[in-house]
Amino acid sequence: MINRTAWGDPAPSAQAGREPADAVKRSPADRRDRDGPVLRCPPPQSGAPPASLALESFEPRYPGLEDWVVDYFAPTFGRPLTSAVHWCAQWWDHAEAISRLEALWRSWEVSRLDELRGMAVWHRDFLDTLLPVLLNPTGPFARCTADRHTPSEVLPTLPTPNGYWDVEETGG
């Protein structure tokens, strides 16, 4: 059995054909994972980015948002389209959807580098909060159906009065 990381790549130990140096040897009687080594988890480093996250050498898995949505997001998180679940094949024509999907993609790219808890945190903190908004009947695809695209409405705005944003200096 090949030990795989969260995104499907063979773990370094499987690639090299040997157990990692931090593997805990156990007798067959008390071994929980009979197909591979039991690994000791490093202690949590609160607030610290994953050691593997060197921004100068960061290479995204997907070159752009469209690649991530088409190749990863849509196939992985597809749902039956119903009156309660809205999606639009022309997702790229909805500004709010682009903003939310871009946030999901960029956070996914960074989260995948943390092999210990990255994907769990990404699901909990990003996907689980943004997916219901994206697919909601009142979300960015509210007026679209599986076979019809309707562009999102723009909220009305009025220009601010002259001087509105000027900071008043108080004498004192």
LINWO-V385344 format. One record per backbone hydrogen bond with DSSP energy under -1.0 kcal/mol. CO is the residue of the C=O (numbers start at 0). NH is the residue of the N-H. If there is no record, write none. Layout:
# LINWO-V385344
co,nh
CO,NH
CO,NH
This chain:
# LINWO-V385344
co,nh
2,10
4,7
8,4
10,14
11,15
12,17
19,22
21,39
37,23
44,47
49,52
51,53
53,56
63,67
64,68
65,69
66,70
67,71
67,72
68,73
71,75
72,76
84,81
89,92
90,93
93,97
94,98
95,99
96,100
97,101
98,102
99,103
100,104
101,105
102,106
103,107
104,108
105,109
106,110
107,111
109,112
110,113
112,114
113,117
116,120
117,121
118,122
119,123
120,124
121,125
121,126
122,127
125,129
126,130
129,133
130,134
134,85
135,138
138,141
140,143
147,144
160,163
162,165
